[in-house]
């Protein structure tokens, strides 16, 4: 089975106009996930340059980021760190709040999810304004993680989300 090109993966992403509200062009990744070859190819592109032993943990952001981060952790044979919405994790957590266009939100991670110095890669499906990803980066930094990069399947570059991710290495497979 040959790995699909970035263009082939991009062509499978469905644009849904006016979702979740008027004026938004939602990038629907479910057609990529529904095709095993495209999903595997997306993972190949997201994990480019990473090998077993190059990172200790993969962190993923609730909810679609879990899909990619959990698959990446399984491929690399390492642990998965869920970064969830406030109130969804059962153990002691650290939290980080961030601003949204219509208010604020908070994400959390277990206090023992990452040991100081562990090499962590953060994966998510999409980088838009960078609020959630920036909060996730801040959480990992507070735990003492050695953040080796932040990777996204899709980046909406015109929203300047990279600016909220500090000096971290950022890789986006598809950029609009």
OpenMM code with the backbone's topology and positions (N, CA, C; nanometers):
from openmm import Vec3, app, unit

residues = "UNK UNK UNK UNK UNK UNK UNK UNK UNK UNK UNK UNK UNK UNK UNK UNK UNK UNK UNK UNK UNK UNK UNK UNK UNK UNK UNK UNK UNK UNK UNK UNK UNK UNK UNK UNK UNK UNK UNK UNK UNK UNK UNK UNK UNK UNK UNK UNK UNK UNK UNK UNK UNK UNK UNK UNK UNK UNK UNK UNK UNK UNK UNK UNK UNK UNK UNK UNK UNK UNK UNK UNK UNK UNK UNK UNK UNK UNK UNK UNK UNK UNK UNK UNK UNK UNK UNK UNK UNK UNK UNK UNK UNK UNK UNK UNK UNK UNK UNK UNK UNK UNK UNK UNK UNK UNK UNK UNK UNK UNK UNK UNK UNK UNK UNK UNK UNK UNK UNK UNK UNK UNK UNK UNK UNK UNK UNK UNK UNK UNK UNK UNK UNK UNK UNK UNK UNK UNK UNK UNK UNK UNK UNK UNK UNK UNK UNK UNK UNK UNK UNK UNK UNK UNK UNK UNK UNK UNK UNK UNK UNK UNK UNK UNK UNK UNK UNK UNK UNK UNK UNK UNK UNK UNK UNK UNK".split()
positions = [
    Vec3(0.0851, -0.1180, 0.0000),
    Vec3(0.0000, 0.0000, 0.0000),
    Vec3(0.0899, 0.1246, 0.0000),
    Vec3(0.0762, 0.2056, -0.1026),
    Vec3(0.1577, 0.3265, -0.1096),
    Vec3(0.0957, 0.4380, -0.0261),
    Vec3(0.1836, 0.5163, 0.0364),
    Vec3(0.1391, 0.6244, 0.1234),
    Vec3(0.0835, 0.7398, 0.0398),
    Vec3(-0.0307, 0.7954, 0.0786),
    Vec3(-0.0896, 0.9056, 0.0029),
    Vec3(-0.0093, 1.0345, 0.0183),
    Vec3(-0.0159, 1.1165, -0.0830),
    Vec3(0.0499, 1.2470, -0.0778),
    Vec3(-0.0304, 1.3422, 0.0104),
    Vec3(0.0324, 1.4498, 0.0493),
    Vec3(-0.0362, 1.5531, 0.1266),
    Vec3(-0.1556, 1.6055, 0.0461),
    Vec3(-0.1378, 1.6226, -0.0840),
    Vec3(-0.2462, 1.6713, -0.1702),
    Vec3(-0.3656, 1.5772, -0.1674),
    Vec3(-0.3391, 1.4466, -0.1724),
    Vec3(-0.4478, 1.3496, -0.1690),
    Vec3(-0.5230, 1.3562, -0.0354),
    Vec3(-0.4517, 1.3725, 0.0732),
    Vec3(-0.5153, 1.3858, 0.2056),
    Vec3(-0.5968, 1.5149, 0.2098),
    Vec3(-0.5383, 1.6224, 0.1612),
    Vec3(-0.6069, 1.7520, 0.1608),
    Vec3(-0.7363, 1.7460, 0.0800),
    Vec3(-0.7328, 1.6775, -0.0320),
    Vec3(-0.8530, 1.6672, -0.1169),
    Vec3(-0.9659, 1.5918, -0.0481),
    Vec3(-0.9327, 1.5071, 0.0486),
    Vec3(-1.0354, 1.4311, 0.1204),
    Vec3(-1.0997, 1.5115, 0.2330),
    Vec3(-1.0370, 1.6209, 0.2741),
    Vec3(-1.0927, 1.7030, 0.3818),
    Vec3(-1.2140, 1.7775, 0.3282),
    Vec3(-1.3239, 1.7632, 0.3997),
    Vec3(-1.4501, 1.8214, 0.3552),
    Vec3(-1.4677, 1.9598, 0.4176),
    Vec3(-1.5029, 2.0581, 0.3354),
    Vec3(-1.5379, 2.1911, 0.3857),
    Vec3(-1.6871, 2.1940, 0.4156),
    Vec3(-1.7208, 2.2332, 0.5371),
    Vec3(-1.8609, 2.2440, 0.5771),
    Vec3(-1.8874, 2.3915, 0.6058),
    Vec3(-1.9602, 2.4583, 0.5159),
    Vec3(-1.9859, 2.6014, 0.5362),
    Vec3(-2.0809, 2.6281, 0.6530),
    Vec3(-2.0545, 2.7395, 0.7193),
    Vec3(-2.1405, 2.7895, 0.8266),
    Vec3(-2.1569, 2.6921, 0.9429),
    Vec3(-2.0490, 2.6210, 0.9763),
    Vec3(-2.0495, 2.5319, 1.0927),
    Vec3(-1.9275, 2.5620, 1.1775),
    Vec3(-1.9396, 2.5798, 1.3060),
    Vec3(-2.0596, 2.5678, 1.3876),
    Vec3(-2.1465, 2.6927, 1.3908),
    Vec3(-2.1041, 2.7974, 1.3194),
    Vec3(-2.1860, 2.9181, 1.3123),
    Vec3(-2.1624, 2.9855, 1.1775),
    Vec3(-2.2494, 3.0761, 1.1388),
    Vec3(-2.2359, 3.1421, 1.0083),
    Vec3(-2.0991, 3.2083, 0.9902),
    Vec3(-2.0453, 3.1925, 0.8702),
    Vec3(-1.9173, 3.2532, 0.8359),
    Vec3(-1.7969, 3.1625, 0.8573),
    Vec3(-1.8138, 3.0516, 0.9275),
    Vec3(-1.7039, 2.9576, 0.9530),
    Vec3(-1.7041, 2.8504, 0.8452),
    Vec3(-1.5862, 2.8224, 0.7885),
    Vec3(-1.5667, 2.7108, 0.6954),
    Vec3(-1.5008, 2.5984, 0.7755),
    Vec3(-1.5782, 2.5043, 0.8246),
    Vec3(-1.5260, 2.3968, 0.9079),
    Vec3(-1.4501, 2.2965, 0.8228),
    Vec3(-1.3320, 2.2584, 0.8682),
    Vec3(-1.2509, 2.1577, 0.8002),
    Vec3(-1.2813, 2.0220, 0.8636),
    Vec3(-1.3581, 1.9406, 0.7953),
    Vec3(-1.4031, 1.8113, 0.8465),
    Vec3(-1.3041, 1.7025, 0.8063),
    Vec3(-1.2377, 1.6451, 0.9064),
    Vec3(-1.1354, 1.5424, 0.8823),
    Vec3(-1.1930, 1.4015, 0.8792),
    Vec3(-1.3235, 1.3856, 0.9055),
    Vec3(-1.3773, 1.2500, 0.9145),
    Vec3(-1.3616, 1.1692, 0.7851),
    Vec3(-1.3633, 1.2281, 0.6655),
    Vec3(-1.3364, 1.1463, 0.5471),
    Vec3(-1.1937, 1.0883, 0.5469),
    Vec3(-1.0987, 1.1603, 0.6035),
    Vec3(-0.9612, 1.1091, 0.6144),
    Vec3(-0.9586, 0.9924, 0.7129),
    Vec3(-1.0259, 1.0089, 0.8253),
    Vec3(-1.0286, 0.9044, 0.9271),
    Vec3(-1.1007, 0.7787, 0.8781),
    Vec3(-1.1988, 0.7964, 0.7916),
    Vec3(-1.2799, 0.6842, 0.7433),
    Vec3(-1.2075, 0.5985, 0.6398),
    Vec3(-1.0981, 0.6487, 0.5873),
    Vec3(-1.0206, 0.5759, 0.4858),
    Vec3(-0.8878, 0.5344, 0.5499),
    Vec3(-0.8710, 0.4049, 0.5730),
    Vec3(-0.7518, 0.3565, 0.6426),
    Vec3(-0.6217, 0.4007, 0.5786),
    Vec3(-0.6173, 0.4012, 0.4465),
    Vec3(-0.4951, 0.4424, 0.3763),
    Vec3(-0.4653, 0.5903, 0.3997),
    Vec3(-0.5693, 0.6756, 0.3921),
    Vec3(-0.5489, 0.8194, 0.4145),
    Vec3(-0.5125, 0.8486, 0.5605),
    Vec3(-0.5788, 0.7785, 0.6528),
    Vec3(-0.5489, 0.7984, 0.7943),
    Vec3(-0.4050, 0.7572, 0.8237),
    Vec3(-0.3639, 0.6424, 0.7731),
    Vec3(-0.2254, 0.5972, 0.7928),
    Vec3(-0.1277, 0.6962, 0.7298),
    Vec3(-0.1625, 0.7493, 0.6127),
    Vec3(-0.0766, 0.8482, 0.5470),
    Vec3(-0.0674, 0.9774, 0.6260),
    Vec3(-0.1808, 1.0206, 0.6832),
    Vec3(-0.1796, 1.1409, 0.7673),
    Vec3(-0.0866, 1.1193, 0.8854),
    Vec3(-0.0923, 0.9995, 0.9437),
    Vec3(-0.0035, 0.9681, 1.0559),
    Vec3(0.1424, 0.9676, 1.0105),
    Vec3(0.1707, 0.9126, 0.8932),
    Vec3(0.3079, 0.9141, 0.8398),
    Vec3(0.3601, 1.0571, 0.8316),
    Vec3(0.2775, 1.1474, 0.7795),
    Vec3(0.3206, 1.2872, 0.7644),
    Vec3(0.3346, 1.3567, 0.8997),
    Vec3(0.2435, 1.3282, 0.9923),
    Vec3(0.2523, 1.3889, 1.1257),
    Vec3(0.3751, 1.3421, 1.2029),
    Vec3(0.4169, 1.2184, 1.1784),
    Vec3(0.5292, 1.1613, 1.2531),
    Vec3(0.6613, 1.1683, 1.1771),
    Vec3(0.6640, 1.2387, 1.0675),
    Vec3(0.7866, 1.2485, 0.9864),
    Vec3(0.9051, 1.2894, 1.0730),
    Vec3(1.0116, 1.2118, 1.0647),
    Vec3(1.1340, 1.2423, 1.1376),
    Vec3(1.1382, 1.1891, 1.2801),
    Vec3(1.0271, 1.1397, 1.3308),
    Vec3(1.0247, 1.0830, 1.4657),
    Vec3(1.0435, 0.9321, 1.4556),
    Vec3(1.1178, 0.8786, 1.5483),
    Vec3(1.1395, 0.7344, 1.5531),
    Vec3(1.1185, 0.6867, 1.6954),
    Vec3(1.1049, 0.5555, 1.7123),
    Vec3(1.0943, 0.5016, 1.8466),
    Vec3(1.2178, 0.5446, 1.9247),
    Vec3(1.1971, 0.5967, 2.0443),
    Vec3(1.3060, 0.6431, 2.1286),
    Vec3(1.3368, 0.7909, 2.1143),
    Vec3(1.2779, 0.8596, 2.0142),
    Vec3(1.3072, 1.0023, 1.9971),
    Vec3(1.2206, 1.0911, 2.0863),
    Vec3(1.1090, 1.0385, 2.1333),
    Vec3(1.0232, 1.1084, 2.2291),
    Vec3(0.9748, 1.0077, 2.3329),
    Vec3(0.9360, 1.0606, 2.4491),
    Vec3(0.8912, 0.9751, 2.5590),
    Vec3(0.7397, 0.9643, 2.5692),
    Vec3(0.6694, 1.0703, 2.5298),
    Vec3(0.5231, 1.0733, 2.5388),
    Vec3(0.4662, 1.1569, 2.4245),
    Vec3(0.3409, 1.1260, 2.3908),
    Vec3(0.2663, 1.2055, 2.2937),
    Vec3(0.1460, 1.2639, 2.3670),
    Vec3(0.1323, 1.3953, 2.3636),
    Vec3(0.0173, 1.4624, 2.4245),
    Vec3(-0.0816, 1.4989, 2.3146),
    Vec3(-0.2090, 1.4871, 2.3463),
    Vec3(-0.3144, 1.5216, 2.2516),
    Vec3(-0.4205, 1.6053, 2.3185),
    Vec3(-0.4798, 1.6944, 2.2389),
    Vec3(-0.5790, 1.7882, 2.2904),
    Vec3(-0.7197, 1.7365, 2.2616),
    Vec3(-0.8038, 1.7394, 2.3646),
    Vec3(-0.9445, 1.7004, 2.3578),
    Vec3(-1.0129, 1.7776, 2.2449),
    Vec3(-1.0807, 1.7192, 2.1553),
    Vec3(-1.1142, 1.5790, 2.1410),
    Vec3(-1.0499, 1.5185, 2.0163),
    Vec3(-1.0522, 1.5891, 1.9030),
    Vec3(-0.9987, 1.5275, 1.7806),
    Vec3(-0.8491, 1.5044, 1.7882),
    Vec3(-0.7791, 1.5822, 1.8674),
    Vec3(-0.6365, 1.5598, 1.8842),
    Vec3(-0.6059, 1.4252, 1.9470),
    Vec3(-0.7030, 1.3725, 2.0257),
    Vec3(-0.6846, 1.2402, 2.0852),
    Vec3(-0.6673, 1.1338, 1.9781),
    Vec3(-0.7397, 1.1481, 1.8685),
    Vec3(-0.7353, 1.0479, 1.7617),
    Vec3(-0.5924, 1.0336, 1.7102),
    Vec3(-0.5310, 1.1465, 1.6773),
    Vec3(-0.3970, 1.1437, 1.6198),
    Vec3(-0.2904, 1.1129, 1.7242),
    Vec3(-0.3036, 1.1719, 1.8426),
    Vec3(-0.2018, 1.1520, 1.9456),
    Vec3(-0.2012, 1.0080, 1.9964),
    Vec3(-0.3179, 0.9489, 2.0159),
    Vec3(-0.3231, 0.8104, 2.0629),
    Vec3(-0.2661, 0.7161, 1.9572),
    Vec3(-0.3003, 0.7395, 1.8308),
    Vec3(-0.2454, 0.6564, 1.7229),
    Vec3(-0.0933, 0.6727, 1.7153),
    Vec3(-0.0452, 0.7949, 1.7326),
    Vec3(0.0993, 0.8199, 1.7283),
    Vec3(0.1699, 0.7498, 1.8438),
    Vec3(0.1125, 0.7589, 1.9632),
    Vec3(0.1731, 0.6939, 2.0794),
    Vec3(0.1810, 0.5432, 2.0581),
    Vec3(0.0744, 0.4838, 2.0047),
    Vec3(0.0746, 0.3399, 1.9793),
    Vec3(0.1810, 0.3039, 1.8757),
    Vec3(0.1927, 0.3841, 1.7707),
    Vec3(0.2946, 0.3582, 1.6671),
    Vec3(0.4354, 0.3656, 1.7222),
    Vec3(0.4573, 0.4628, 1.8116),
    Vec3(0.5910, 0.4845, 1.8664),
    Vec3(0.6181, 0.3981, 1.9901),
    Vec3(0.5174, 0.3295, 2.0388),
    Vec3(0.5343, 0.2432, 2.1551),
    Vec3(0.5574, 0.3198, 2.2847),
    Vec3(0.4916, 0.4368, 2.2974),
    Vec3(0.5101, 0.5218, 2.4151),
    Vec3(0.3745, 0.5624, 2.4719),
    Vec3(0.3768, 0.6350, 2.5825),
    Vec3(0.2539, 0.6760, 2.6488),
    Vec3(0.1837, 0.7925, 2.5813),
    Vec3(0.0535, 0.7981, 2.6072),
    Vec3(-0.0337, 0.9041, 2.5570),
    Vec3(-0.0786, 0.9907, 2.6742),
    Vec3(-0.0734, 1.1227, 2.6576),
    Vec3(-0.1136, 1.2183, 2.7611),
    Vec3(-0.2363, 1.2950, 2.7116),
    Vec3(-0.3529, 1.2706, 2.7748),
    Vec3(-0.4720, 1.3463, 2.7343),
    Vec3(-0.4778, 1.4832, 2.8020),
    Vec3(-0.4958, 1.5856, 2.7206),
    Vec3(-0.5193, 1.7209, 2.7712),
    Vec3(-0.6666, 1.7474, 2.7455),
    Vec3(-0.7420, 1.7597, 2.8560),
    Vec3(-0.8882, 1.7601, 2.8457),
    Vec3(-0.9481, 1.8916, 2.8913),
    Vec3(-1.0746, 1.9074, 2.8603),
    Vec3(-1.1502, 2.0200, 2.9118),
    Vec3(-1.1596, 2.0070, 3.0643),
    Vec3(-1.1633, 2.1204, 3.1310),
    Vec3(-1.1705, 2.1248, 3.2770),
    Vec3(-1.2847, 2.0373, 3.3283),
    Vec3(-1.2555, 1.9611, 3.4356),
    Vec3(-1.3568, 1.8802, 3.4995),
    Vec3(-1.3750, 1.7411, 3.4418),
    Vec3(-1.2964, 1.7041, 3.3410),
    Vec3(-1.3136, 1.5741, 3.2756),
    Vec3(-1.2124, 1.4691, 3.3196),
    Vec3(-1.1076, 1.5097, 3.3895),
    Vec3(-1.0061, 1.4141, 3.4347),
    Vec3(-1.0304, 1.3797, 3.5815),
    Vec3(-1.0175, 1.2515, 3.6197),
    Vec3(-1.0568, 1.2086, 3.7532),
    Vec3(-0.9557, 1.2326, 3.8656),
    Vec3(-0.8286, 1.2586, 3.8330),
    Vec3(-0.7250, 1.2712, 3.9351),
    Vec3(-0.6877, 1.4178, 3.9507),
    Vec3(-0.5897, 1.4474, 4.0340),
    Vec3(-0.5419, 1.5845, 4.0545),
    Vec3(-0.4849, 1.6391, 3.9240),
    Vec3(-0.5194, 1.7639, 3.8955),
    Vec3(-0.4786, 1.8246, 3.7691),
    Vec3(-0.4147, 1.9613, 3.7890),
    Vec3(-0.3459, 2.0061, 3.6851),
    Vec3(-0.3102, 2.1468, 3.6707),
    Vec3(-0.3952, 2.1974, 3.5545),
    Vec3(-0.4305, 2.3244, 3.5621),
    Vec3(-0.5216, 2.3814, 3.4629),
    Vec3(-0.4627, 2.5064, 3.4016),
    Vec3(-0.5089, 2.5356, 3.2820),
    Vec3(-0.4677, 2.6574, 3.2115),
    Vec3(-0.5902, 2.7121, 3.1395),
    Vec3(-0.6192, 2.8394, 3.1650),
    Vec3(-0.7317, 2.9048, 3.0979),
    Vec3(-0.6815, 2.9875, 2.9822),
    Vec3(-0.7686, 3.0070, 2.8852),
    Vec3(-0.7339, 3.0861, 2.7678),
    Vec3(-0.8585, 3.1559, 2.7177),
    Vec3(-0.8366, 3.2607, 2.6414),
    Vec3(-0.9471, 3.3422, 2.5915),
    Vec3(-0.9982, 3.2901, 2.4580),
    Vec3(-1.1294, 3.2946, 2.4439),
    Vec3(-1.1972, 3.2649, 2.3189),
    Vec3(-1.2642, 3.3935, 2.2717),
    Vec3(-1.3104, 3.3932, 2.1482),
    Vec3(-1.3747, 3.5146, 2.0984),
    Vec3(-1.5030, 3.5457, 2.1747),
    Vec3(-1.5610, 3.4442, 2.2400),
    Vec3(-1.6878, 3.4627, 2.3099),
    Vec3(-1.6778, 3.4342, 2.4590),
    Vec3(-1.5572, 3.4345, 2.5168),
    Vec3(-1.5403, 3.4083, 2.6591),
    Vec3(-1.4063, 3.3450, 2.6876),
    Vec3(-1.4061, 3.2457, 2.7756),
    Vec3(-1.2818, 3.1773, 2.8069),
    Vec3(-1.3096, 3.0282, 2.8248),
    Vec3(-1.2044, 2.9507, 2.8234),
    Vec3(-1.2132, 2.8064, 2.8432),
    Vec3(-1.0912, 2.7637, 2.9232),
    Vec3(-1.0974, 2.6429, 2.9763),
    Vec3(-0.9883, 2.5905, 3.0572),
    Vec3(-0.9616, 2.4465, 3.0173),
    Vec3(-0.8332, 2.4134, 3.0046),
    Vec3(-0.7924, 2.2749, 2.9809),
    Vec3(-0.7099, 2.2289, 3.1007),
    Vec3(-0.7020, 2.0955, 3.1150),
    Vec3(-0.6334, 2.0387, 3.2309),
    Vec3(-0.5567, 1.9139, 3.1906),
    Vec3(-0.4597, 1.8791, 3.2747),
    Vec3(-0.3821, 1.7564, 3.2569),
    Vec3(-0.3518, 1.7022, 3.3960),
    Vec3(-0.3428, 1.5714, 3.4076),
    Vec3(-0.3071, 1.5125, 3.5370),
    Vec3(-0.1682, 1.5603, 3.5797),
    Vec3(-0.1515, 1.5815, 3.7100),
    Vec3(-0.0250, 1.6344, 3.7620),
    Vec3(0.0914, 1.5380, 3.7409),
    Vec3(0.0608, 1.4100, 3.7231),
    Vec3(0.1673, 1.3109, 3.7047),
    Vec3(0.1752, 1.2564, 3.5614),
    Vec3(0.1145, 1.3275, 3.4664),
    Vec3(0.1107, 1.2800, 3.3277),
    Vec3(0.2476, 1.2841, 3.2605),
    Vec3(0.3301, 1.3782, 3.3022),
    Vec3(0.4637, 1.3956, 3.2441),
    Vec3(0.5611, 1.4199, 3.3582),
    Vec3(0.6735, 1.3516, 3.3543),
    Vec3(0.7795, 1.3769, 3.4520),
    Vec3(0.8715, 1.4861, 3.3980),
    Vec3(0.9287, 1.5670, 3.4861),
    Vec3(1.0206, 1.6714, 3.4402),
    Vec3(1.1299, 1.6132, 3.3499),
    Vec3(1.1509, 1.6791, 3.2380),
    Vec3(1.2547, 1.6376, 3.1437),
    Vec3(1.2103, 1.5391, 3.0377),
    Vec3(1.0911, 1.4795, 3.0532),
    Vec3(1.0454, 1.3864, 2.9502),
    Vec3(1.0241, 1.4606, 2.8186),
    Vec3(1.0673, 1.3966, 2.7104),
    Vec3(1.0522, 1.4541, 2.5766),
    Vec3(0.9098, 1.4257, 2.5277),
    Vec3(0.8371, 1.5347, 2.5006),
    Vec3(0.6961, 1.5251, 2.4644),
    Vec3(0.6721, 1.5947, 2.3310),
    Vec3(0.5904, 1.5306, 2.2486),
    Vec3(0.5422, 1.5939, 2.1248),
    Vec3(0.3922, 1.6157, 2.1446),
    Vec3(0.3429, 1.7313, 2.1062),
    Vec3(0.2011, 1.7655, 2.1179),
    Vec3(0.1381, 1.7574, 1.9797),
    Vec3(0.0296, 1.6808, 1.9669),
    Vec3(-0.0406, 1.6658, 1.8395),
    Vec3(-0.1846, 1.7130, 1.8526),
    Vec3(-0.2329, 1.7757, 1.7459),
    Vec3(-0.3743, 1.8118, 1.7379),
    Vec3(-0.4158, 1.8087, 1.5918),
    Vec3(-0.5450, 1.8101, 1.5687),
    Vec3(-0.5930, 1.8031, 1.4314),
    Vec3(-0.5788, 1.9363, 1.3589),
    Vec3(-0.6022, 2.0482, 1.4316),
    Vec3(-0.6087, 2.1762, 1.3620),
    Vec3(-0.5590, 2.2901, 1.4502),
    Vec3(-0.4788, 2.3767, 1.3909),
    Vec3(-0.4352, 2.5002, 1.4566),
    Vec3(-0.5116, 2.6151, 1.3933),
    Vec3(-0.5911, 2.6835, 1.4749),
    Vec3(-0.6654, 2.8003, 1.4272),
    Vec3(-0.6074, 2.9245, 1.4953),
    Vec3(-0.6739, 2.9754, 1.5975),
    Vec3(-0.6254, 3.0957, 1.6657),
    Vec3(-0.5149, 3.0661, 1.7657),
    Vec3(-0.4973, 2.9400, 1.8012),
    Vec3(-0.3879, 2.9008, 1.8889),
    Vec3(-0.4183, 2.9035, 2.0372),
    Vec3(-0.5402, 2.9391, 2.0754),
    Vec3(-0.5726, 2.9477, 2.2174),
    Vec3(-0.5603, 2.8153, 2.2908),
    Vec3(-0.6229, 2.7130, 2.2376),
    Vec3(-0.6202, 2.5825, 2.3043),
    Vec3(-0.4801, 2.5235, 2.3007),
    Vec3(-0.4155, 2.5294, 2.1848),
    Vec3(-0.2799, 2.4744, 2.1728),
    Vec3(-0.1833, 2.5511, 2.2624),
    Vec3(-0.1978, 2.6827, 2.2686),
    Vec3(-0.1120, 2.7621, 2.3567),
    Vec3(-0.1298, 2.7244, 2.5027),
    Vec3(-0.2545, 2.6988, 2.5438),
    Vec3(-0.2808, 2.6562, 2.6814),
    Vec3(-0.2206, 2.5178, 2.7066),
    Vec3(-0.2297, 2.4288, 2.6081),
    Vec3(-0.1707, 2.2942, 2.6220),
    Vec3(-0.0194, 2.3030, 2.6349),
    Vec3(0.0437, 2.3888, 2.5563),
    Vec3(0.1884, 2.4094, 2.5658),
    Vec3(0.2240, 2.4600, 2.7056),
    Vec3(0.1472, 2.5558, 2.7557),
    Vec3(0.1735, 2.6104, 2.8893),
    Vec3(0.1617, 2.5020, 2.9963),
    Vec3(0.0615, 2.4150, 2.9849),
    Vec3(0.0456, 2.3052, 3.0814),
    Vec3(0.1662, 2.2122, 3.0795),
    Vec3(0.2087, 2.1726, 2.9600),
    Vec3(0.3233, 2.0822, 2.9488),
    Vec3(0.4497, 2.1468, 3.0043),
    Vec3(0.4663, 2.2748, 2.9786),
    Vec3(0.5821, 2.3462, 3.0334),
    Vec3(0.5766, 2.3499, 3.1860),
    Vec3(0.4583, 2.3702, 3.2428),
    Vec3(0.4435, 2.3734, 3.3887),
    Vec3(0.4783, 2.2396, 3.4518),
    Vec3(0.4553, 2.1311, 3.3793),
    Vec3(0.4902, 1.9986, 3.4309),
    Vec3(0.6385, 1.9667, 3.4135),
    Vec3(0.7122, 2.0543, 3.3446),
    Vec3(0.8549, 2.0324, 3.3238),
    Vec3(0.8881, 1.9498, 3.2015),
    Vec3(0.7921, 1.9346, 3.1107),
    Vec3(0.8169, 1.8585, 2.9882),
    Vec3(0.9230, 1.9274, 2.9029),
    Vec3(0.9986, 1.8466, 2.8313),
    Vec3(1.0889, 1.8960, 2.7273),
    Vec3(1.0088, 1.8849, 2.5983),
    Vec3(0.9401, 1.9925, 2.5616),
    Vec3(0.8518, 1.9910, 2.4453),
    Vec3(0.9361, 1.9946, 2.3182),
    Vec3(0.9352, 1.8847, 2.2455),
    Vec3(1.0207, 1.8735, 2.1264),
    Vec3(0.9501, 1.9188, 1.9997),
    Vec3(0.8224, 1.9519, 2.0082),
    Vec3(0.7514, 2.0028, 1.8924),
    Vec3(0.6018, 1.9968, 1.9098),
    Vec3(0.5354, 2.0735, 1.8241),
    Vec3(0.3902, 2.0777, 1.8190),
    Vec3(0.3527, 2.0535, 1.6735),
    Vec3(0.2640, 1.9565, 1.6496),
    Vec3(0.2305, 1.9175, 1.5131),
    Vec3(0.0790, 1.9127, 1.4942),
    Vec3(0.0383, 1.9564, 1.3750),
    Vec3(-0.1034, 1.9632, 1.3396),
    Vec3(-0.1234, 1.9024, 1.2021),
    Vec3(-0.2379, 1.8382, 1.1819),
    Vec3(-0.2719, 1.7941, 1.0475),
    Vec3(-0.3012, 1.9161, 0.9612),
    Vec3(-0.3767, 2.0121, 1.0157),
    Vec3(-0.4201, 2.1310, 0.9417),
    Vec3(-0.3844, 2.2565, 1.0198),
    Vec3(-0.3419, 2.3586, 0.9474),
    Vec3(-0.3214, 2.4909, 1.0074),
    Vec3(-0.3936, 2.5947, 0.9241),
    Vec3(-0.4705, 2.6784, 0.9902),
    Vec3(-0.5337, 2.7933, 0.9256),
    Vec3(-0.4406, 2.9118, 0.9489),
    Vec3(-0.3410, 2.9250, 0.8626),
    Vec3(-0.2335, 3.0219, 0.8814),
    Vec3(-0.2797, 3.1658, 0.8934),
    Vec3(-0.3889, 3.1987, 0.8281),
    Vec3(-0.4390, 3.3360, 0.8292),
    Vec3(-0.4906, 3.3787, 0.9664),
    Vec3(-0.5061, 3.2844, 1.0598),
    Vec3(-0.5509, 3.3174, 1.1950),
    Vec3(-0.4344, 3.3380, 1.2926),
    Vec3(-0.3112, 3.3192, 1.2447),
    Vec3(-0.1902, 3.3495, 1.3214),
    Vec3(-0.1789, 3.2757, 1.4550),
    Vec3(-0.2251, 3.1524, 1.4608),
    Vec3(-0.2192, 3.0741, 1.5835),
    Vec3(-0.0785, 3.0430, 1.6295),
    Vec3(0.0161, 3.0383, 1.5368),
    Vec3(0.1562, 3.0100, 1.5726),
    Vec3(0.2100, 3.1071, 1.6765),
    Vec3(0.1609, 3.2290, 1.6717),
    Vec3(0.2099, 3.3328, 1.7623),
    Vec3(0.1878, 3.2968, 1.9093),
    Vec3(0.0920, 3.2098, 1.9387),
    Vec3(0.0619, 3.1737, 2.0773),
    Vec3(0.1378, 3.0493, 2.1222),
    Vec3(0.2262, 2.9971, 2.0373),
    Vec3(0.2963, 2.8731, 2.0705),
    Vec3(0.4424, 2.8943, 2.1054),
    Vec3(0.4817, 3.0189, 2.1288),
    Vec3(0.6184, 3.0474, 2.1693),
    Vec3(0.7180, 3.0062, 2.0623),
    Vec3(0.8368, 2.9722, 2.1047),
    Vec3(0.9432, 2.9371, 2.0119),
    Vec3(0.9492, 2.7895, 1.9794),
    Vec3(0.8419, 2.7172, 2.0016),
    Vec3(0.8411, 2.5739, 1.9774),
    Vec3(0.8458, 2.5411, 1.8289),
    Vec3(0.9065, 2.4280, 1.7976),
    Vec3(0.9063, 2.3792, 1.6599),
    Vec3(0.7637, 2.3400, 1.6235),
    Vec3(0.7141, 2.3918, 1.5116),
    Vec3(0.5777, 2.3658, 1.4692),
    Vec3(0.5810, 2.3021, 1.3306),
    Vec3(0.5059, 2.1948, 1.3153),
    Vec3(0.4915, 2.1310, 1.1852),
    Vec3(0.3423, 2.1204, 1.1570),
    Vec3(0.3007, 2.1678, 1.0400),
    Vec3(0.1629, 2.1524, 0.9947),
    Vec3(0.1682, 2.0802, 0.8611),
    Vec3(0.0936, 1.9706, 0.8510),
    Vec3(0.0946, 1.8917, 0.7282),
    Vec3(0.0274, 1.9687, 0.6157),
    Vec3(-0.0883, 2.0273, 0.6435),
    Vec3(-0.1654, 2.1021, 0.5442),
    Vec3(-0.1857, 2.2428, 0.5977),
    Vec3(-0.1595, 2.3424, 0.5141),
    Vec3(-0.1711, 2.4812, 0.5589),
    Vec3(-0.2613, 2.5582, 0.4641),
    Vec3(-0.3598, 2.6259, 0.5202),
    Vec3(-0.4513, 2.7113, 0.4420),
    Vec3(-0.4221, 2.8551, 0.4777),
] * unit.nanometer
topology = app.Topology()
chain = topology.addChain("A")
for resn in residues:
    res = topology.addResidue(resn, chain)
    for name in ("N", "CA", "C"):
        topology.addAtom(name, app.Element.getBySymbol(name[0]), res)
